[in-house]
């Protein structure tokens, strides 16, 4: 149940100036640093690692989840949801239908977010990806996650070469400990 990215995170989740400060980089009187594009790449890698590890979105993005049918109860929204844009389904006549927003609610109170029907879900056609839920993930994240991102960027920046060293084998233990505060744990 992996959602498709419709609109990715479009801006850095941490301002470049703040990352430069964390890395103790001197701008030498300018407004840019020669390693800025490298640092931006490391931030992207750190964010993707954090999302994979926590199973939570780090920054706002639009996702679409496709299902073959409606579940008996609610629809779990992977990576979390701040809002639901639409729920569409292919009906038994093979016509695409949009469910009214008043016919479902977003449960974002619990750690796992859900789309829950007000009464019951309609009956879709028996075709692949008959149900599609489009939603926007939360833009904000905790200070612990932000710190983990900064530590990961610093680790990648300081350990660019993996040849002859095992320091690149793992991110610092503190990163995973910080990300555990936001991780979706399976019971």
C-alpha positions as a Markdown table, in Angstrom:
| # | Residue | x | y | z |
|---|---|---|---|---|
| 1 | Unk | 0.0 | 0.0 | 0.0 |
| 2 | Unk | 2.5 | 2.6 | -1.2 |
| 3 | Unk | 1.0 | 5.9 | -2.3 |
| 4 | Unk | 2.0 | 7.5 | -5.6 |
| 5 | Unk | 3.6 | 11.0 | -5.3 |
| 6 | Unk | 1.4 | 13.5 | -7.2 |
| 7 | Unk | 3.2 | 16.7 | -6.0 |
| 8 | Unk | 6.5 | 16.2 | -4.2 |
| 9 | Unk | 7.8 | 18.3 | -1.4 |
| 10 | Unk | 8.7 | 21.5 | -3.3 |
| 11 | Unk | 10.9 | 23.5 | -1.0 |
| 12 | Unk | 13.7 | 22.5 | 1.4 |
| 13 | Unk | 12.2 | 21.4 | 4.7 |
| 14 | Unk | 15.0 | 23.2 | 6.5 |
| 15 | Unk | 16.3 | 26.5 | 5.1 |
| 16 | Unk | 19.8 | 26.3 | 3.6 |
| 17 | Unk | 21.1 | 29.1 | 5.8 |
| 18 | Unk | 20.2 | 27.1 | 8.9 |
| 19 | Unk | 21.9 | 24.0 | 7.5 |
| 20 | Unk | 25.0 | 26.1 | 6.7 |
| 21 | Unk | 25.0 | 27.4 | 10.3 |
| 22 | Unk | 24.7 | 23.9 | 11.6 |
| 23 | Unk | 27.7 | 22.8 | 9.4 |
| 24 | Unk | 29.6 | 25.9 | 10.6 |
| 25 | Unk | 30.2 | 27.0 | 7.0 |
| 26 | Unk | 31.6 | 30.5 | 6.4 |
| 27 | Unk | 30.0 | 32.3 | 3.4 |
| 28 | Unk | 33.1 | 34.5 | 3.0 |
| 29 | Unk | 31.1 | 37.6 | 2.4 |
| 30 | Unk | 28.7 | 36.1 | -0.1 |
| 31 | Unk | 25.2 | 34.8 | 0.1 |
| 32 | Unk | 26.0 | 31.4 | -1.3 |
| 33 | Unk | 28.5 | 28.6 | -0.6 |
| 34 | Unk | 30.3 | 26.4 | -3.2 |
| 35 | Unk | 28.8 | 23.3 | -1.6 |
| 36 | Unk | 25.1 | 24.6 | -1.5 |
| 37 | Unk | 23.9 | 22.1 | -4.2 |
| 38 | Unk | 25.7 | 19.3 | -2.5 |
| 39 | Unk | 24.1 | 20.2 | 0.8 |
| 40 | Unk | 20.7 | 20.4 | -0.8 |
| 41 | Unk | 21.2 | 16.9 | -2.2 |
| 42 | Unk | 22.2 | 15.6 | 1.3 |
| 43 | Unk | 19.0 | 17.2 | 2.8 |
| 44 | Unk | 16.9 | 15.4 | 0.2 |
| 45 | Unk | 18.6 | 12.1 | 1.0 |
| 46 | Unk | 18.2 | 12.8 | 4.8 |
| 47 | Unk | 14.5 | 13.6 | 4.3 |
| 48 | Unk | 13.9 | 10.4 | 2.2 |
| 49 | Unk | 15.8 | 8.3 | 4.9 |
| 50 | Unk | 13.7 | 9.9 | 7.6 |
| 51 | Unk | 10.4 | 9.2 | 5.7 |
| 52 | Unk | 11.4 | 5.6 | 5.1 |
| 53 | Unk | 12.5 | 5.0 | 8.7 |
| 54 | Unk | 9.5 | 6.7 | 10.3 |
| 55 | Unk | 6.8 | 5.9 | 7.7 |
| 56 | Unk | 5.7 | 9.6 | 8.1 |
| 57 | Unk | 5.9 | 12.4 | 5.6 |
| 58 | Unk | 8.5 | 15.0 | 6.2 |
| 59 | Unk | 7.1 | 18.1 | 4.5 |
| 60 | Unk | 3.9 | 18.7 | 2.6 |
| 61 | Unk | 3.3 | 16.7 | -0.5 |
| 62 | Unk | 0.3 | 15.4 | -2.4 |
| 63 | Unk | -0.1 | 11.6 | -2.5 |
| 64 | Unk | -2.6 | 9.3 | -4.1 |
| 65 | Unk | -3.4 | 5.8 | -2.7 |
| 66 | Unk | -4.9 | 3.3 | -5.1 |
| 67 | Unk | -6.9 | 0.3 | -3.8 |
| 68 | Unk | -8.8 | -2.5 | -5.7 |
| 69 | Unk | -11.8 | -2.1 | -3.4 |
| 70 | Unk | -13.0 | -0.2 | -0.3 |
| 71 | Unk | -12.0 | -1.8 | 3.0 |
| 72 | Unk | -14.7 | -2.8 | 5.4 |
| 73 | Unk | -14.0 | 0.2 | 7.6 |
| 74 | Unk | -11.6 | 3.1 | 7.2 |
| 75 | Unk | -8.8 | 3.6 | 4.7 |
| 76 | Unk | -5.4 | 3.9 | 6.3 |
| 77 | Unk | -3.5 | 6.8 | 4.8 |
| 78 | Unk | 0.2 | 6.0 | 4.6 |
| 79 | Unk | 2.7 | 8.7 | 5.7 |
| 80 | Unk | -0.1 | 10.7 | 7.4 |
| 81 | Unk | -2.6 | 13.2 | 6.1 |
| 82 | Unk | -3.4 | 16.9 | 6.8 |
| 83 | Unk | -6.3 | 16.9 | 4.4 |
| 84 | Unk | -8.1 | 14.7 | 1.9 |
| 85 | Unk | -8.4 | 16.3 | -1.6 |
| 86 | Unk | -10.7 | 13.6 | -3.1 |
| 87 | Unk | -11.9 | 10.0 | -2.9 |
| 88 | Unk | -12.8 | 8.6 | -6.3 |
| 89 | Unk | -13.9 | 5.2 | -7.4 |
| 90 | Unk | -14.9 | 3.4 | -10.6 |
| 91 | Unk | -18.5 | 2.3 | -10.2 |
| 92 | Unk | -20.0 | -1.0 | -11.4 |
| 93 | Unk | -20.9 | 0.7 | -14.8 |
| 94 | Unk | -17.1 | 1.6 | -15.1 |
| 95 | Unk | -17.8 | 5.3 | -14.6 |
| 96 | Unk | -15.4 | 7.3 | -12.4 |
| 97 | Unk | -17.3 | 8.8 | -9.4 |
| 98 | Unk | -16.2 | 11.3 | -6.8 |
| 99 | Unk | -17.5 | 10.8 | -3.3 |
| 100 | Unk | -18.8 | 14.0 | -1.7 |
| 101 | Unk | -16.5 | 15.3 | 1.1 |
| 102 | Unk | -19.5 | 15.3 | 3.5 |
| 103 | Unk | -19.6 | 11.4 | 3.1 |
| 104 | Unk | -16.3 | 10.8 | 4.8 |
| 105 | Unk | -14.1 | 12.3 | 7.5 |
| 106 | Unk | -10.4 | 12.5 | 8.1 |
| 107 | Unk | -9.3 | 10.9 | 11.4 |
| 108 | Unk | -5.9 | 12.6 | 12.1 |
| 109 | Unk | -6.2 | 12.4 | 15.8 |
| 110 | Unk | -4.6 | 9.0 | 16.2 |
| 111 | Unk | -1.0 | 8.4 | 15.1 |
| 112 | Unk | -2.2 | 6.5 | 12.0 |
| 113 | Unk | -4.5 | 8.7 | 9.9 |
| 114 | Unk | -7.7 | 7.3 | 8.3 |
| 115 | Unk | -10.4 | 8.3 | 5.8 |
| 116 | Unk | -13.6 | 7.0 | 7.5 |
| 117 | Unk | -17.0 | 6.8 | 5.8 |
| 118 | Unk | -19.9 | 8.6 | 7.4 |
| 119 | Unk | -22.1 | 5.5 | 6.7 |
| 120 | Unk | -20.7 | 2.9 | 4.3 |
| 121 | Unk | -18.5 | 3.0 | 1.2 |
| 122 | Unk | -20.1 | 2.5 | -2.2 |
| 123 | Unk | -19.5 | -0.6 | -4.2 |
| 124 | Unk | -16.8 | -0.2 | -6.8 |
| 125 | Unk | -16.2 | -2.2 | -10.0 |
| 126 | Unk | -14.0 | -5.3 | -9.6 |
| 127 | Unk | -11.0 | -3.7 | -11.5 |
| 128 | Unk | -7.5 | -2.9 | -10.4 |
| 129 | Unk | -7.1 | 0.4 | -8.7 |
| 130 | Unk | -10.9 | 1.0 | -8.6 |
| 131 | Unk | -10.5 | 3.3 | -5.5 |
| 132 | Unk | -8.2 | 6.4 | -5.4 |
| 133 | Unk | -7.7 | 8.6 | -2.4 |
| 134 | Unk | -5.7 | 11.8 | -3.0 |
| 135 | Unk | -4.5 | 13.6 | 0.1 |
| 136 | Unk | -2.0 | 16.2 | 1.4 |
| 137 | Unk | 0.5 | 15.2 | 4.1 |
| 138 | Unk | 1.3 | 17.5 | 7.0 |
| 139 | Unk | 3.9 | 20.3 | 6.4 |
| 140 | Unk | 5.2 | 20.4 | 9.9 |
| 141 | Unk | 7.4 | 18.0 | 11.9 |
| 142 | Unk | 8.8 | 17.8 | 15.4 |
| 143 | Unk | 12.1 | 19.4 | 16.6 |
| 144 | Unk | 13.5 | 15.9 | 17.1 |
| 145 | Unk | 13.0 | 15.1 | 13.4 |
| 146 | Unk | 14.5 | 18.4 | 12.4 |
| 147 | Unk | 17.6 | 17.6 | 14.6 |
| 148 | Unk | 17.8 | 14.2 | 13.0 |
| 149 | Unk | 17.8 | 15.7 | 9.6 |
| 150 | Unk | 20.5 | 18.2 | 10.5 |
| 151 | Unk | 22.7 | 15.4 | 12.0 |
| 152 | Unk | 22.2 | 13.3 | 8.9 |
| 153 | Unk | 23.2 | 16.1 | 6.6 |
| 154 | Unk | 26.3 | 16.8 | 8.7 |
| 155 | Unk | 27.2 | 13.1 | 8.7 |
| 156 | Unk | 26.9 | 12.9 | 4.9 |
| 157 | Unk | 28.8 | 16.2 | 4.4 |
| 158 | Unk | 31.7 | 15.1 | 6.7 |
| 159 | Unk | 31.9 | 11.5 | 5.4 |
| 160 | Unk | 31.7 | 11.9 | 1.6 |
| 161 | Unk | 34.0 | 9.1 | 0.8 |
| 162 | Unk | 33.2 | 5.6 | 2.0 |
| 163 | Unk | 36.4 | 4.1 | 0.6 |
| 164 | Unk | 38.7 | 2.7 | 3.3 |
| 165 | Unk | 36.5 | 3.6 | 6.2 |
| 166 | Unk | 33.4 | 2.1 | 7.8 |
| 167 | Unk | 32.1 | 5.4 | 9.1 |
| 168 | Unk | 29.6 | 5.6 | 6.3 |
| 169 | Unk | 28.1 | 2.2 | 7.1 |
| 170 | Unk | 25.5 | 3.7 | 9.4 |
| 171 | Unk | 24.0 | 7.0 | 10.3 |
| 172 | Unk | 24.8 | 8.1 | 13.8 |
| 173 | Unk | 22.8 | 6.2 | 16.5 |
| 174 | Unk | 21.3 | 9.5 | 17.7 |
| 175 | Unk | 19.6 | 10.0 | 14.3 |
| 176 | Unk | 17.6 | 6.8 | 14.7 |
| 177 | Unk | 16.9 | 7.5 | 18.3 |
| 178 | Unk | 15.5 | 10.9 | 17.4 |
| 179 | Unk | 13.4 | 9.5 | 14.5 |
| 180 | Unk | 12.0 | 6.9 | 16.8 |
| 181 | Unk | 9.9 | 9.7 | 18.4 |
| 182 | Unk | 8.0 | 10.0 | 15.1 |
| 183 | Unk | 8.1 | 6.5 | 13.8 |
| 184 | Unk | 5.0 | 4.5 | 13.0 |
| 185 | Unk | 5.4 | 1.3 | 15.0 |
| 186 | Unk | 3.6 | -1.9 | 13.8 |
| 187 | Unk | 2.0 | -3.8 | 16.6 |
